[in-house]
């Protein structure tokens, strides 16, 4: 596993736990036949939380793994790897 500062890893884990809590709430809402608009709002909270968590993971990756790889002369393959993530996201 790549190096990640303890505080960043803890922040990422904390955000994922929050998203999991929101998702558990969505499941509960569906099981309890909650009004669809309220369910949609909760789903948006899950999506927003995951998006922010992804941004934090990406930022950490750029600052650590990518910077290290570029300093070792692996610029093209490192950029290609990051770009592949964004290409998948658009599909």
Backbone bond lengths (Angstrom), bond angles and torsions (degrees), N, CA, C in turn:
res aa  C-N    CA-C-N  psi(-1)  N-CA   C-N-CA  omega(-1)  CA-C   N-CA-C  phi
1 X - - - 1.449 - - 1.527 108.74 -
2 X 1.314 116.20 138.73 1.457 121.65 -178.51 1.532 110.20 -68.53
3 X 1.305 114.83 155.53 1.462 121.11 178.45 1.516 110.33 -65.74
4 X 1.312 115.98 132.31 1.457 122.12 174.62 1.524 107.52 -139.20
5 X 1.317 117.55 129.74 1.468 118.44 177.62 1.523 110.37 -56.23
6 X 1.307 116.39 140.59 1.463 121.44 -176.56 1.521 111.87 -53.25
7 X 1.314 118.08 -42.91 1.463 119.76 -177.24 1.530 111.34 -66.23
8 X 1.327 118.30 -34.91 1.461 120.85 179.03 1.528 109.66 -69.23
9 X 1.317 116.75 -44.05 1.464 120.41 178.50 1.528 110.59 -60.84
10 X 1.298 116.48 -41.85 1.461 120.33 178.34 1.527 111.06 -64.67
11 X 1.328 116.70 -39.33 1.468 120.01 177.94 1.523 110.78 -63.61
12 X 1.323 116.49 -43.06 1.459 120.85 -179.98 1.530 109.74 -63.67
13 X 1.316 116.83 -47.44 1.466 121.12 179.81 1.524 110.75 -60.82
14 X 1.309 116.86 -42.83 1.464 121.13 179.20 1.530 110.89 -61.06
15 X 1.322 116.80 -45.12 1.468 120.75 179.54 1.524 111.25 -63.39
16 X 1.325 117.44 -39.08 1.466 120.62 178.65 1.529 111.04 -66.31
17 X 1.302 116.58 -37.39 1.466 119.63 177.32 1.526 111.09 -65.94
18 X 1.322 116.76 -37.50 1.459 120.47 176.23 1.527 109.80 -63.24
19 X 1.335 116.35 -45.39 1.474 120.35 178.72 1.520 110.67 -61.49
20 X 1.332 116.81 -40.69 1.467 120.54 177.83 1.526 110.29 -61.75
21 X 1.323 116.86 -40.43 1.460 120.69 177.21 1.522 111.60 -61.67
22 X 1.324 116.02 -42.20 1.469 120.12 177.14 1.530 110.32 -63.75
23 X 1.323 117.24 -42.11 1.455 120.64 179.83 1.523 111.38 -65.37
24 X 1.325 116.95 -40.38 1.469 120.30 174.95 1.524 110.23 -59.10
25 X 1.315 116.15 -38.17 1.467 120.98 178.29 1.528 110.51 -64.59
26 X 1.343 117.37 -41.35 1.468 121.10 178.07 1.525 109.85 -60.28
27 X 1.314 116.84 -45.57 1.465 120.98 -179.76 1.518 110.14 -60.97
28 X 1.316 116.10 -45.48 1.464 120.96 178.37 1.527 111.02 -61.10
29 X 1.310 116.24 -42.28 1.460 120.74 179.69 1.531 110.69 -61.91
30 X 1.323 116.71 -41.53 1.466 120.58 179.23 1.529 110.42 -65.98
31 X 1.318 116.31 -41.55 1.463 120.30 179.44 1.527 111.96 -65.43
32 X 1.322 115.97 -26.45 1.464 120.99 -178.81 1.527 112.99 -100.14
33 X 1.333 116.18 12.74 1.465 122.22 176.50 1.534 112.17 55.24
34 X 1.330 115.21 45.59 1.459 121.73 179.33 1.524 109.83 -71.64
35 X 1.305 115.43 150.68 1.464 123.27 179.81 1.532 109.92 -52.08
36 X 1.327 116.13 131.05 1.473 122.43 -172.44 1.536 113.09 -54.96
37 X 1.316 117.77 -40.35 1.467 120.41 -178.85 1.526 110.40 -62.57
38 X 1.317 116.72 -39.08 1.466 119.83 177.49 1.531 110.89 -65.16
39 X 1.336 116.42 -38.48 1.465 120.51 176.87 1.529 109.77 -63.48
40 X 1.322 116.83 -43.73 1.460 120.67 179.34 1.523 112.02 -60.47
41 X 1.321 116.80 -40.03 1.474 119.98 177.33 1.528 110.45 -61.93
42 X 1.315 116.01 -41.23 1.460 119.16 179.88 1.529 110.77 -68.08
43 X 1.327 117.60 -37.75 1.467 121.20 176.51 1.529 110.05 -62.44
44 X 1.321 116.81 -40.37 1.462 120.26 177.14 1.528 110.92 -61.37
45 X 1.312 117.29 -36.01 1.468 120.70 177.39 1.528 110.26 -64.26
46 X 1.339 116.41 -41.19 1.466 120.48 177.88 1.527 109.57 -62.97
47 X 1.329 116.93 -48.71 1.461 121.11 -179.41 1.526 111.50 -60.18
48 X 1.319 116.95 -44.41 1.463 121.01 179.36 1.516 111.79 -62.60
49 X 1.329 116.26 -42.12 1.454 120.24 178.94 1.514 112.50 -64.06
50 X 1.329 116.32 -41.66 1.459 120.05 178.48 1.523 111.53 -68.11
51 X 1.321 116.68 -37.86 1.464 120.25 178.52 1.530 110.34 -62.68
52 X 1.307 116.83 -46.93 1.473 120.72 178.93 1.526 111.13 -63.26
53 X 1.321 116.55 -38.29 1.464 120.16 177.78 1.525 110.18 -65.03
54 X 1.322 116.34 -42.89 1.464 120.44 176.89 1.515 111.46 -59.97
55 X 1.317 116.57 -40.75 1.470 120.41 177.73 1.523 111.15 -62.07
56 X 1.314 116.41 -39.84 1.466 120.76 179.52 1.527 110.33 -67.13
57 X 1.329 117.81 -41.70 1.464 121.44 177.36 1.527 109.97 -63.04
58 X 1.333 116.58 -44.56 1.460 120.63 179.02 1.527 111.05 -61.34
59 X 1.311 116.99 -46.71 1.466 120.40 179.65 1.522 110.92 -58.75
60 X 1.317 116.25 -44.44 1.460 120.09 178.75 1.526 110.94 -62.95
61 X 1.323 116.58 -42.17 1.462 121.11 179.57 1.530 110.78 -62.41
62 X 1.328 116.82 -43.44 1.467 120.57 179.75 1.522 111.33 -63.58
63 X 1.323 116.44 -42.01 1.466 120.67 -177.25 1.520 113.25 -72.43
64 X 1.328 116.76 -27.33 1.460 118.66 -176.12 1.526 111.42 -109.26
65 X 1.300 117.38 -74.43 1.475 121.43 -173.05 1.523 112.72 -62.82
66 X 1.324 117.00 -46.35 1.469 119.83 -177.77 1.525 110.66 -67.18
67 X 1.307 117.11 -45.99 1.466 120.02 179.30 1.529 110.43 -59.29
68 X 1.325 116.62 -41.42 1.462 120.89 179.38 1.530 111.25 -65.51
69 X 1.327 117.49 -45.26 1.464 121.38 -179.46 1.525 111.52 -63.73
70 X 1.326 116.77 -41.30 1.469 120.28 179.00 1.527 110.36 -64.38
71 X 1.321 116.36 -40.51 1.472 118.94 178.69 1.525 111.77 -64.97
72 X 1.333 117.31 -20.91 1.465 122.04 178.00 1.529 111.65 -94.58
73 X 1.356 116.35 8.30 1.454 120.32 176.20 1.513 115.73 84.76
74 X 1.306 117.81 14.44 1.464 121.67 -178.64 1.527 111.30 -100.99
75 X 1.311 117.09 41.46 1.463 122.54 -173.40 1.516 112.66 -60.11
76 X 1.325 117.70 -54.56 1.467 121.13 -173.73 1.522 112.33 -61.58
77 X 1.324 117.33 -47.87 1.459 119.31 -178.68 1.525 112.27 -67.72
78 X 1.315 116.82 -32.05 1.466 120.82 178.70 1.519 110.59 -68.89
79 X 1.319 116.62 -44.70 1.469 120.48 177.72 1.526 109.72 -63.76
80 X 1.316 117.55 -41.53 1.467 121.37 179.31 1.532 110.94 -60.79
81 X 1.321 116.67 -40.10 1.460 120.73 179.26 1.530 111.61 -62.67
82 X 1.325 116.55 -45.97 1.464 120.75 179.30 1.529 110.42 -65.69
83 X 1.312 116.89 -41.74 1.471 120.82 -179.60 1.527 111.14 -63.36
84 X 1.314 117.84 -34.42 1.467 121.35 179.01 1.531 110.79 -61.38
85 X 1.302 116.70 -36.01 1.472 120.10 176.90 1.527 109.87 -60.03
86 X 1.320 116.72 -43.96 1.460 120.44 -178.38 1.523 111.84 -72.59
87 X 1.310 117.21 -32.02 1.475 119.73 176.77 1.520 110.22 -66.57
88 X 1.306 117.74 -41.84 1.466 121.94 177.42 1.517 111.28 -62.63
89 X 1.309 115.29 -40.34 1.455 121.26 -178.46 1.526 111.42 -60.98
90 X 1.315 117.11 -35.19 1.460 121.80 -177.92 1.522 111.95 -78.27
91 X 1.318 117.88 -19.48 1.469 121.21 -177.43 1.502 112.36 -74.49
